[in-house]
Amino acid sequence: MLGGLVALCVCAAWLYQSAYPIAPDRSNAAECIQDFYLHGSTAEPPVVKLYDAVTLGDRTYVLLELGENLDLGRAILERSLTGRYRVAGLGYGGGSFRDEIVETDGRKYLLLGGRNTGEQITCATFTLDGTAYQTEIPRQSRFLVCTEVDSRTEASHLDLETLTWYNAQGKEVAVDYIRPISGR
């Protein structure tokens, strides 16, 4: 009886571990994102390049480039009780920037990520439901930043008409936007 209980516990632990295949340091995240993208297909795995990550609660949002065309996107990694992760979502598409409003623990955040070619962009401002916000952009070629927004907002994305990018001299920088068109 005790041996059967031990075997059952070992089996349950193994199943739990296999449901969260990404190591706590996320060193194998790119391979697991490829597997998620392929979803059982035998096609050639796509190129996956990982960049910045933001953790909110038990989820980590990772900026990435995916496929031959290096479509910009984000993966959502869910953290287990043991500190391992699994891919909970993947979105990608054309363009140079991505935005998404996410909620965790009753609070809402704008995730803003993209390509900062030439590292010109240092700041972004936007308005959401009549409230103005500003966020600093790191001087690196790819970035993902997080800004807390009013928890009462109903929006899931920014109104791009209110988003303005600035360089270090405070001058506006023109960019192109395309919303993600694919994902799971």
Summary of the structure (lengths in Angstrom):
residues: 184
radius of gyration: 19.0
end to end distance: 43.3
largest distance: 73.2
contacts: 530
relative contact order: 0.16
helix: 18%
strand: 45%
